């Protein structure tokens, strides 16, 4: 039987639910849309697989930081609270605002992906052209498919975390089962010789490790999503073992890494990888041409529904961040209101619903800019949470911590360094992953909107005499 907290949120999520929320957020459509690009960029399947293994290990300390703080302070949108308690309300607002950006963008991103995949899997849907965005045509049937996927996720999230978690559980089993079958059939119909040679020199890489590096730079973008696990901590079921909570985040990261490695090996072994990467969307093409029969159709269906997982997880995480910001007075009070029946954040749900439905209207050429912006917002939030975790070890040494970061303060410092490295890769002009002018404009607009919110909220607080002490 579900129970309600004193804040009105329904407590129903188990450790398995939290695992599927994180795993489903991480595993979206990259495995089906971009596996060929990973191989091509790295000079083969093996360098690409090595990069994803290193990337998962690289981010483990960051996941452990979230585990420690969430187990100690299990509230919705905990990021807002962690940074507020250590660095003050301005730093808390900036952190939460950019983390909300990073999370919210994935919602329309995935609805775009649904529409795009529908067109690739069912070309007959590419009719009734409406208009173009950045050179990409928008077709009425694919737009409607994207909107239908968005409506389903919106409905589940209005009903509550338990309904959304059931979808995550189903998709997690589907993805893991499908990838397991891919590996099995790769042994039957594929050949290890197809992933050879171990490394083939590329235009930008002359050695194996130089091939690993450009793929490694990309991996944090494809692991983003484990931070969705803590955002719904307030809805954890009664009696949840918080000592295991931090381990769940690490398990989601490692499971996602294993999934990516299996995808790279499985698809790369069906035909010689040099031929595989020549197709437009090679994974979809291979499923249709190597005689996989019903399994090929099954995996295409898995590819079609896989965007629902990240959309669902990031929808829930973003609304909880906004709920927490409303409680702290960082957003208008309307963001603190819960649905009278389902006890979900009404205003935030409406805002995310608008974003989800807007996605299919933007077209597939918006995917890359939205990806890079989301990565920046995500990693800024992770960096600040890691710094807050370290500072809280000194300012609140007696805080009950059911789970702690392995290696203690050294582990937390490793998390800070990992985040700082990724931020550098995104903002330094000479980095291969640096944001371009168009992306910086979007970030600037988001920052200006946040500044407007902050100034107007403080003006309202002054008018009512509720201004908090200065930072």
N, C-alpha and C positions, 0 to 999 in steps of 0.2 A: 504494500500500500504506500502510495506516495505521500509525502508530508510536506508542509510548507514551512519555510523559514520565517523568522520574524520580519523579514523584508518583503514577504509575499511571494517569493520565488518558489517554485515547486521542486522538491528534492527527489530526483529519480535516476540520476546517472551513475552507472557502475564503472569499475575500472575498465571493463571491456568496452563500454560506451565511450569512455575517454580515449581509449586506444583507437577506436574506429573514427572518432572525430578528427584526431591528428593524422592518422594514416590516410583517411579519405581526403583531407585537405591537401596533403603533400602530393598524392598520386592523382593527377588530373589527366591531361591529354598529351603531355610531353612525351610519354613512352610510345605513343602511337604516331604522333605528328613529327617528332624531331629525332627519333632514334637514328635515322640515316644521317642527319646533320652531325650528331655526336661522333659517329664513326668517321665521317669525312674529315671533320675538324681535327680529330685526334690521330688520324693515320691508321685507323683500324678499330675493330671492336675491343681488343685487349686494352689499348691505352684509354679508351672511353670508359671501360669497366673499372679500371684502376682509379680513374679520376673520381668516379662516383663513390667508390669505397672510401677514398681519402676524404672526400667532401662530407660523408656521413660522420666519420670519426672526428673531423674538424669541428663539427657543430655539436657534438655530444656535450661538451662543457656548458654551452649555452642552454641546451635543454635541461641540464641538471640545475642550473640557476633558477629557471622557471619552476622546476620541481620543488626546490627548497622554499622559495618564497610563497608558492601557492599552497603547499602543505602547511606552512606557518600562518598564512593569512588567506583562507579560502573564501574569497568573495568574487562576485562578478566583475569582470574588467579590472582585475587586481593590479594591472600595470599602473593605473592611475594612482592607486593607494601606495604602492611601493615607492614610486618616485616622489610623491607628495610628502611622504614621511621622512625622506632622506634629503631631497634637494629643493623642496618647496613647491608651491602651487603653480608658478610660472613654468618651471621645468616639467612638472607633471602634465600641464596642459599641452605643451609643445610635444612631449613624448607621445601622449595619448592621441593627439591630433594627427601626427604623422603615422602612428601605428594604425589608426582608423583608416587613413588613406591607403596604407599598404594592404590592409585586409579588405576594405570596401571595393577596391578596384578589381579584385579577383571575381567578385560577383558578376558584374557585366562581362568580364573577360570570359568566364565559362559559358554564359548564355550566348556570346558570340561564337565560341567554340562549338556549341551544340548545333547552331545554324550552319556553320562551316562544314562540320562533319556530315551533317545531313545531306548537304549538297554533294560532297565527295562520295559518300556511300550510295546515294540515290540520285544520280545525275538528272533524272527526269524531273526533279524538283526545281532545277535551275530554269524556270520559266517565269513569265510575267515580271520582267525587270522593272523595278520602280525608279531607281536612281543609282548614283555612284558615290562612294566616300573614299577619298585618297586613291582613286583609280579602281577600286573594287566594286563590282556591281552588287546591288542588293535585290534579291528576288523575293517575291511575295511568299511562295510556299516555304522556303527555308527560314524566312523571317518568322513565319507563324510557328514553325517547329521550335525555334529558339525561344519564342515567347511562351509556348506551352511548357517547356522544361522549366522556365523561370517561374511560371504560375504555380507549378507543382511544389517547387522549393519554397516559394512564398507561403503557400497554404500550410505546409508542414511547420514552418517556423512561427507562424501565427498561432498554431495549435500548441506549440511548446517544445522544449528540449527533448522530451521522451519520444515524440513523433519523429522529430528530425533524426534522433539517434537510431531509430529503427531502420531508416533508410541507409544510414552510414554502415550499420552492421551488415545489411544485405549487400551493399556495394563492396565492402571489404572482402566478404566471402567470395563474391563473384570475381573480383580482381585477382585475389590470391589463387583461387581455383583455376581461373583461366590462364594465369601465368604458369602455374604448375603443369597444366596440360600442354602449354607451349613448349616447355622444357622437355616433357616426355616425348612429344612428337618430333622435337628437334633431334632427339637421339634415334628416332625411327626413320624419319624422312630426310633429316639433315646430315651434316658431316662436320666434324671438328676442323677438317681441312679447309672449309669455307671461311673460317675466321682467320686463316693464315694469309700472308705472313704476320708475325707478331706486330710489326710496325712497317708502314710504308711511308717514306718521306713525303711531306706535303710542302706547299708553297711557303708556309711559315714555320715548319718544324723539321729539323734535320735529325732528331734523335727521338727515342721512345719517350723520354721524360719531357722533352720539348713538345711532344704530341699530347702528353697528359695535361700539361699546364693550361692550354686554352680551354679545354673541357672543364678542368677543375675550377676555373674562374666562373663558369656558368652554373656549377652545381648548387651553390646557395640559392639560386633562383628557383630551382626545382625541388629544394627541400623546404622552402618557405611553407609554413602551415602548421608546424608543430606547436607554435605559439597559440594556436586556437584552443588547445587542450585546457590551459589554465583559465581562459576567459570565462568559462562556464562553471567554475569550481563551486560557486554558491549553490548550484543545482545538484551537487553530489548527493548520492543516496545516504541515508542514515547508516552509521556504522562503517563507512568506507575506511579502508586501511590507508591512511595518508603516508605511511612509511613506504608503501609500494607505488605511490603516485608519481614520484620522480622517476622511478624505473619505467613506468608506462611511457613517459615522454621519450626516453632513450630507446625503448623497444619500438616505438613508432618510427623514429629516425632510422634505426637499423633495419627494420622490416621494409621501409621504403627503399633503402639502399640495396637490399637484397632483391627487391622487385625490379629496380632499374637494371641491375647487373643481369638478372635473368632475362629481361627484355632484350638487352643488348646481345647476349649470347644466343638466345633462342631465335630471334629474327635474323641475326647475322649468320647462323649456321644452315638455314634452309637453302640458300644459294650463295655463291661466292660474294663476299661483302662488297667487292669492287663493283659488281653488277647491281647489288642491292641498292647502293646509294645513288644510282643513276635515275631512279624513279622519282616522281613528284612527291608522293607520300608513300615511301617504300614499304612500310609495314602493312598498309592496307592493300597495296598492289600484290605483295607476296602472299597474303592470306587468300587472295583470289586466284593465284596462278600456279601454286605448287601442289595442287591436288589435295587440299585439306578437307574438302567436302563440308560436312555439317559443322566440323570444328571451326573451319574458316569463317562460316556464317556466324557461329556463336561468338567468336572473337570480334567480329565486326559489330555485333550487337553490344558486346562489352565496351568497345571503343565509343559507341554511340551514347551510352548512358554514363560513362566515366566522368564527364564534366559535372554531373549532378553532385558528386561527392564534395569537391572543393567549393562549389557554389553554396552547398548546404552548410558546410563547416564555417566558411568565412562569413556567411550571412549571420549565423548565430554569434560568432565571435565579435563581429563589428557592432551588432546591436547591444551586446553586453558592455563593450568599451564605452559606447555612447551613454548607456544607462549609468555607468560609474561616473562619467564626466558630468552628467546631470546631477547626480547625488552630491558631487563635490562643488556644484555651483559653477562649473566650467562651461556648461551648455544650458540653454533655457530649461526652466523647471518642467516643461512638458515632456522632456526626455526621461523624467523619473516615473512617469505614470505607467502603470501596468494594465493590461487588458483585464476587465472585471471577471472574466470567466477563465481564460487560459493563463493569466498571470505572466504574460510576456510583454516586453517593452514596446508599447504601441507606436509611439512616434518614430523610434528608430526602425521598427519593422516597416513602417510606411515608407521612410526614406530609402531603405535598402530595396524595397519592392520596386520603387521608381527606377533605381539604378539597374536592377536585374532586368527589367523590361526594356530599358533603354539600350542595353547591349546589342541585341540583334540589329538594331537600326544603325549601328556605327560601322559594321562591316569588319572583315577579317584583317584588313591592313592596320587596324588599331591595336592588334594583339601585342606586337613587339613594344610599342611605346608604353602601353599599360603595364606590361611585364616589368620593364626596367624601373618605372616609377613605383610600382608595388614593392619591388625589391628594396629600394631605398627607404621607403616608409617602414617596412618590416624590420630592416637591420638597425635603423636608428632606435626603434623601440627596444630591440634586443640589447643594444649597447647600453642604453640608459638603465634597463632592468638589471643588467650585469653589474653596472657601477653601483646601483642601489643595493644590490645583494652584498657587495663588498663593504660598503659603508655601514650597512645595518649590522654587520658582524661586530663593529666597534660601538655603534650608538645604541644598539639593542642586543647586547650579548646574552641576556636572559630570556629572550623571546623563545617560546617553545617551538622547536624545529623537528617535527617527526621524521623528516628526510633532510639530509645535508649533502652538499656537493662533494663528490669524491675528491680527495686531496685537499679539502678545506679551502683556505684562502688562495692557495696556488691554483686550484681548479677554477676558482672564480676569476683570477687574473688571466688564465688561459682563455676563458670565455670573452673577457673584455678585449684581449688581443685579437681573437678571431673576428669579433664584430668590427673592430677598428680596421682590420685588414680589408674586410669586405666593403666597408664604407669608402676606404681609399680607392679600391678598384672601381667604385661607381662614380666618384666625384673628381678624381685626378684626371686631367685632360689627356695624358699620355696612355691611360689605361685602355685596353681593348674593350672593356665593358662600360666605359664612361657614358653618362647621359648626354644626349645631343640637345641642340637648342630647343627643339619642339618639346622635349620632355622636361627641360628646365622651366619652360614657360608654364606648363601644367603644374609643376611643383610650386612655382611662384604664385600662381593664382590660388592654389590650395592654402599656401601660407598666408596670403593676404586675407582670404576668407576666414581663416582661423584667428588672425589678428583682429578682424572686425568683430567676430564672436566674443573674443576676450575683452575688448574695449567696451562693447555694448553691455556685456554682462556685468562688468565692474561698475559701469555708470549706473546700471539698475540697482546694484547692491548699495552704492553710495546713496542713492535716492531713498532707499528703504532703511538705511542705517545698518546693513548686515555685512559690511565689508570685513573680511578676515584680516588678521594681522599680516603685515608685510612679510615677504620671504626673508 
